[in-house]
Amino acid sequence: MSSTQLTKVFFSLVLYFTLFHPAHAQQEGELNGTVVDGYKGIWFTLGQFSQYGDKYSGGLGTYTAKHIPLAIYAPAVQKTFFVYGGTTSESDRYLLCMIGSYDHKTKKVSKPVVVHDKGGVDDPHDNPSLAIDDQGHLWVFVSGRGRRRMGYKYRSTEPYQINAFEQITEEEMTYPQPKFIAGKGFLNLFTKYTGLRELYFETSPDGFEWTEDKKLAGIRREGDTQGGHYQISGQLGDKIGFFFNWHPDGNVDRRTNIYYMQTTDFGETWTTIDGKPLTLPVAEVNSQPLAAEYFSQEINVYIKDVGFDENGHPVALFVSGPGHQPGPENGPRSWSVIHWTGDKWETTKITESDQNYDSGSIWVEGNEWTVVGPTDNSPQRWGAGGELVQWKSRDGGRTWVRERQITKNSIRNHNYARRVVSGAEPFRFFWADGNPDAFSKSRLYFGDSRGRVWALPYDMKGDEQRVKRVKAFRD
């Protein structure tokens, strides 16, 4: 091990023991409803260090890819509403589940509001996700963490307003992925730690009365004591589809395979891609939903985003590689798309990067497909994130070219670029930066389809503030 690597490991251990717990503990919910003077993302270290640093860490305000969606454009008021994991000052590390709004008419953002104060928790696994009902009420689904920390559902007291929310539920709910279906209500996909990260769903006509939790998947091989999955979902009208992986014997560091399931009747039936009804929960490794097999190849799979092509066929963006630890020994990580063509699954490689937790989004618009993600491996090499790059396919995902670099000469890695549902220019996606090697501030940004970037104001004086275009990424 080189002296540079030894220094990095030593610093990481010091960082973990001094910063793994938040600086200030408080009662859960203490700051609910508080208006905050600026957009400051949460910084986090997982604390799982190896030769090349933490498995993942840094600015994780828009983490995880399994919190879906984080942002929605509402054409009725020409505003983008977005949620994220934030905090109140540069030195604080406790998590506040925040909401903000961007007015496309005035080009201004509101001051963010605390929907739920996690009471000293510093872990962005508890970040929120968002839905909007047909009356314009904003619904914030706050993630819990298994049975150790509970999840919550909140509803705005007024349509299209972020200033006040009422708590609707407290429940076991991790990685919430709510979908609102016009004329039917909510279908919420989420995870419960009944085995180890098993997949569930629930429905509600109004957000107040919910069905019992119904298990979708809990795959275990014969002899395994545990199982588990991560899912990434998408919506196309009445169709809700999700891709998921499998954790052999519950080991998330061996996540592998790609499966797909969908419903078109509000969860009454779930089917394979070709419409074959499934018996729930799915429990077999080589079951009908299997879209791509990677277990025998000892390849890890990290699914990032889901889209649908012009025929309604699903597409998933994923990153894959041979191991979970950061660094060169696990080789470059492949960015790929898997797509149902109408009669088979096809996988196409886009590019490579240096970290399993480099995360981005995909847009599928006719034959023109776009991916934005941190595929350039600087400034903090081997750490999660990097410089954002836009990749383009003009033949339905068959071939890809590097179209433009979005961020450059940055001082902190950018990561978790998240697509806005029904996004309108210029707020098509947003993300956070942060140094994965050392505790740092974390700024939030949004970008348009031309690769232009705007910074959400870190400090605000007025109730609203016009956002500024970013020309150079400085502190």
PyMOL commands that set and color helices and strands:
alter all, ss='L'
color gray80, all
select helices_A, chain A and resi 3-19+124-126+248-250+252-254+295-297+328-330
alter helices_A, ss='H'
color red, helices_A
select strands_A, chain A and resi 43-45+49-50+53-54+57-59+71-74+79-86+96-103+108-110+113-117+128-132+138-142+151-156+165-171+174-181+185-192+198-204+214-217+231-236+239-246+256-263+290-292+300-308+314-321+333-340+345-353+361-365+368-376+387-393+401-405+413-424+427-434+444-447+453-455+464-466+468-469
alter strands_A, ss='S'
color yellow, strands_A
deselect
rebuild
show_as cartoon
